Amino acid sequence: MSKKLKLGVLYGGISSEREVSINTGKQIIYALNKEKYDVEGILLNNKEDVFKCKGFDFVFIALHGEFGEDGQVQSILDAMGIRYNGSDFLTSSLCMNKYLVKKVLSDYDIPMAKGIIVDRDYDLLNIDLNFPVIIKPNIGGSSVGVVICKTKDKLFENVKESFLYDDHLLIEEFIGGQEITCGILNGESLPILKIVPRNNDFFNYKSKYDNTTIEEPIDLPVELDNKIKEISKKCHSVLNCRVYSRVDFILRDGIPYFLEINTLPGMTEGSLFPKIARLIGLDFKSLLDNIIENSNNKYI
């Protein structure tokens, strides 16, 4: 009998998404195949706790946001010689920076909303964007701190809320349309899902985790479906993502506008990526196996 892989699930963390991560970690620990893995949870309460990963063959990162998705944990695991799921520290760091991602992808003919990056000293009176706009913390995930500003006279008031989460904000022209998402697994595009919030204008933090959205496959013309999948693969490749990612768009008038790429997409049974994987016959346990095995193979 082959030796079990000693696998740690790293969850919790210090970001505003800690409770989400705790739920994620618990579900992953429960679902992992105990015949293949010697599984142990590693609850991260502070940055020093990452060193509890020492001695594991593989660490499944179930963290979100700061010190989880931003490359810091990945760089420490690299230094410790420990294998892990998802993208390396350089890609993770880049993809947490919404503005830099847009700058990189702007050379590849990918549709995006017009936007600017601002800090606390920026003169908002000179902003040259059409309203409404959407204000996002430049670093962060799960739509935390995201605000839609409908008129310019509300801009000063609205940025205050977003500045609670980051010192730099990405302000973009708001594009109304259908929110869609496309997963990438081992270099291949997965089926596209549409996201329909029941009571909100966009897929915000509350709707993501309170089961107040409907996510289902979207019926698109073949040419458009293929185009979205090709753009998703291009984003994954250009940004050097590893094994899996999820790319979010707004679809309006047949044009898929890039929103963001997720290098550690949500990983509970009810999260978008596992829902997408089920459409190709991968249940949650099989998806986790796939991610672990292919992440492990990247080190060989």
C-alpha positions in Angstrom: 0.0 0.0 0.0 1.4 3.4 -1.0 2.0 5.9 1.8 -0.7 8.5 2.4 0.1 12.1 1.5 0.4 14.1 4.7 -1.9 17.0 3.8 -2.6 20.2 5.8 -5.6 22.4 5.1 -4.7 26.0 5.9 -7.7 28.1 6.8 -8.9 31.0 8.8 -6.5 33.9 8.3 -6.3 37.5 9.2 -8.4 39.1 6.4 -12.0 40.4 6.4 -12.9 37.0 4.8 -11.8 34.9 7.8 -15.2 33.4 8.5 -15.6 32.5 4.9 -12.2 30.8 5.0 -13.1 28.9 8.2 -16.2 27.5 6.5 -14.2 26.6 3.4 -11.5 24.8 5.4 -14.0 22.7 7.3 -15.8 21.6 4.2 -12.5 20.7 2.5 -11.3 18.7 5.5 -14.6 16.9 5.6 -14.6 16.1 1.8 -11.0 15.0 1.3 -10.4 11.3 0.7 -9.0 10.0 3.9 -7.9 6.8 2.2 -5.5 8.9 0.1 -4.6 11.7 2.5 -3.5 12.0 6.1 -5.5 15.2 6.6 -5.0 17.8 9.3 -6.5 21.3 9.7 -4.2 24.2 10.3 -6.1 27.2 11.7 -4.3 30.4 10.9 -4.9 33.1 13.6 -1.8 35.2 12.9 1.0 35.3 10.3 3.4 33.2 12.4 0.9 30.3 12.3 1.9 29.6 8.7 5.0 27.9 10.1 2.8 25.2 11.5 2.8 23.9 7.9 6.3 22.6 8.4 6.5 18.8 8.0 3.5 18.5 5.6 3.9 17.0 2.1 1.3 19.3 0.7 -0.8 22.2 2.0 -4.2 23.0 0.6 -4.6 26.8 0.9 -8.2 27.6 1.9 -7.5 31.2 2.7 -9.1 34.3 1.2 -7.9 37.9 0.8 -4.8 39.3 2.5 -2.2 36.8 3.6 -3.9 34.1 1.7 -4.5 35.0 -2.0 -1.9 37.7 -2.2 1.3 35.6 -2.6 2.6 36.1 1.0 1.7 32.6 2.2 2.8 31.1 -1.2 6.2 32.7 -0.9 6.7 31.3 2.7 5.6 27.8 1.6 8.1 28.0 -1.3 10.9 28.9 1.1 9.9 26.0 3.3 9.9 23.6 0.3 6.2 22.7 0.8 4.0 22.1 -2.2 0.6 23.8 -2.4 -2.5 24.3 -4.6 -3.0 27.1 -7.0 -0.7 29.7 -8.5 2.8 30.7 -7.3 3.5 33.8 -5.2 4.2 36.0 -8.2 1.0 35.3 -10.0 -1.0 35.4 -6.7 0.4 38.8 -5.9 -0.3 40.2 -9.3 -3.8 38.9 -9.5 -4.8 40.4 -6.2 -4.0 43.8 -7.7 -7.0 44.7 -9.9 -5.4 47.6 -11.6 -2.1 45.8 -12.5 -4.1 42.9 -13.9 -6.0 45.2 -16.2 -2.7 46.9 -17.3 -1.2 43.5 -18.2 -4.3 42.3 -20.0 -4.9 45.6 -21.9 -2.3 44.4 -24.4 -4.3 41.4 -25.4 -7.5 42.9 -26.9 -9.7 41.9 -23.9 -12.7 44.2 -23.4 -12.7 46.1 -20.1 -14.5 49.0 -18.5 -12.7 52.3 -18.6 -11.2 53.0 -15.1 -8.5 54.8 -13.1 -6.6 54.1 -9.9 -6.9 56.7 -7.1 -5.3 57.2 -3.7 -6.5 59.4 -0.8 -4.9 62.5 -2.3 -6.4 62.2 -5.7 -8.5 65.2 -6.9 -11.8 63.5 -7.5 -13.2 66.7 -9.0 -11.1 65.9 -12.1 -12.3 62.4 -12.6 -13.0 61.8 -16.3 -15.4 58.9 -16.2 -19.1 58.5 -17.2 -21.4 57.9 -14.3 -22.5 55.6 -12.7 -19.2 54.2 -11.6 -18.2 51.2 -9.5 -15.6 51.8 -6.7 -13.5 48.8 -5.7 -10.6 48.4 -3.2 -7.7 47.7 -5.5 -6.6 44.8 -3.3 -9.1 42.4 -2.0 -11.8 39.9 -2.9 -15.4 38.8 -2.4 -16.6 42.3 -3.4 -15.8 43.6 0.1 -15.9 47.4 0.1 -17.4 47.6 -3.4 -19.8 50.5 -3.9 -21.8 51.7 -6.9 -21.8 55.5 -7.2 -24.6 56.7 -9.4 -23.8 60.4 -9.6 -20.6 62.5 -9.3 -21.9 64.5 -6.3 -22.0 61.3 -4.3 -18.4 60.3 -5.2 -16.8 61.8 -2.1 -19.2 60.1 0.2 -19.0 56.7 -1.5 -15.2 56.5 -1.7 -15.0 56.9 2.1 -16.5 53.5 2.5 -14.1 51.8 0.1 -11.1 53.5 1.6 -11.9 51.6 4.8 -10.5 48.5 3.0 -7.6 49.9 1.0 -5.5 53.0 0.4 -5.9 52.6 -3.4 -9.2 52.3 -5.2 -10.1 51.3 -8.7 -12.9 53.4 -10.1 -14.5 52.1 -13.3 -17.4 53.1 -15.4 -20.3 50.8 -14.4 -21.4 48.4 -17.1 -24.8 47.0 -16.5 -25.4 43.5 -17.8 -25.3 39.8 -17.1 -22.6 38.6 -14.7 -21.0 35.4 -15.9 -18.1 33.3 -14.8 -15.8 30.8 -16.5 -13.6 28.3 -14.7 -10.3 27.0 -16.0 -9.0 23.6 -14.9 -5.7 22.2 -16.2 -5.7 24.7 -19.1 -9.2 23.9 -20.3 -12.2 26.1 -20.1 -15.2 24.8 -18.1 -18.9 25.6 -18.8 -20.0 29.2 -18.3 -22.4 30.1 -15.5 -24.6 33.1 -15.1 -24.9 34.7 -11.7 -28.3 36.3 -10.8 -28.5 38.1 -7.4 -32.0 38.0 -6.1 -32.0 41.3 -4.3 -28.9 43.2 -5.3 -27.6 45.2 -8.2 -24.4 43.1 -8.3 -22.8 40.0 -6.9 -21.7 41.5 -3.6 -20.2 40.0 -0.4 -23.6 39.3 1.2 -25.1 37.7 -1.9 -22.0 35.5 -2.4 -22.2 33.9 1.0 -25.9 34.2 2.0 -27.3 31.9 -0.8 -29.1 34.9 -2.3 -28.0 34.2 -5.9 -29.1 31.9 -8.6 -26.2 30.4 -10.6 -26.9 28.3 -13.6 -25.5 27.5 -17.0 -26.1 30.2 -19.6 -27.3 29.4 -23.1 -25.2 31.4 -25.5 -24.6 31.4 -29.2 -21.7 28.9 -30.0 -19.4 31.7 -31.3 -19.9 33.8 -28.2 -19.5 30.9 -25.8 -16.3 29.9 -27.5 -15.0 33.5 -27.4 -15.6 33.8 -23.6 -13.8 30.5 -23.0 -10.9 31.6 -25.2 -10.6 34.9 -23.4 -10.7 33.0 -20.1 -7.9 30.7 -21.2 -5.9 33.6 -22.4 -6.2 35.4 -19.1 -5.2 32.3 -17.2 -2.2 31.8 -19.5 -1.0 35.4 -19.8 -1.1 35.8 -16.0 0.7 32.5 -15.6 -2.0 30.9 -13.4 -1.4 27.4 -12.3 -3.9 24.4 -12.5 -7.1 26.3 -11.9 -8.7 29.8 -11.8 -12.0 31.5 -12.3 -12.6 34.5 -14.6 -15.5 36.8 -14.1 -17.2 39.0 -16.7 -20.1 41.3 -17.4 -21.8 40.4 -20.6 -23.5 43.3 -22.3 -24.7 43.4 -25.9 -22.7 40.3 -26.8 -19.5 41.7 -25.4 -17.8 40.0 -22.4 -16.1 42.7 -20.3 -13.4 41.4 -18.0 -14.0 42.0 -14.3 -11.3 39.9 -12.4 -9.5 36.6 -12.2 -9.6 34.5 -9.0 -6.5 32.4 -8.4 -8.0 30.7 -5.3 -11.7 30.6 -6.3 -14.2 29.8 -3.5 -14.0 26.1 -2.6 -17.1 25.1 -0.6 -19.6 22.6 -2.1 -21.9 25.6 -2.9 -19.2 27.8 -4.4 -19.1 28.7 -8.1 -16.1 26.6 -9.1 -17.3 23.3 -7.6 -20.8 24.0 -9.2 -19.1 24.5 -12.6 -17.0 21.3 -12.1 -20.1 19.3 -11.4 -21.3 20.1 -14.9 -18.4 18.1 -16.3 -18.9 15.2 -13.9 -16.5 16.1 -11.1 -18.1 16.0 -7.6 -16.5 18.0 -4.8 -14.2 15.2 -3.6 -13.1 14.4 -7.2 -12.4 18.1 -7.8 -10.2 18.4 -4.7 -8.3 15.3 -5.9 -7.8 16.8 -9.3 -6.5 20.1 -7.9 -4.1 18.4 -5.5 -2.8 15.8 -8.0 -2.2 18.4 -10.7 -0.8 20.9 -8.3 1.6 18.3 -7.0 2.6 17.3 -10.6 3.7 20.9 -11.3 6.6 20.3 -8.9 7.9 17.2 -10.7 
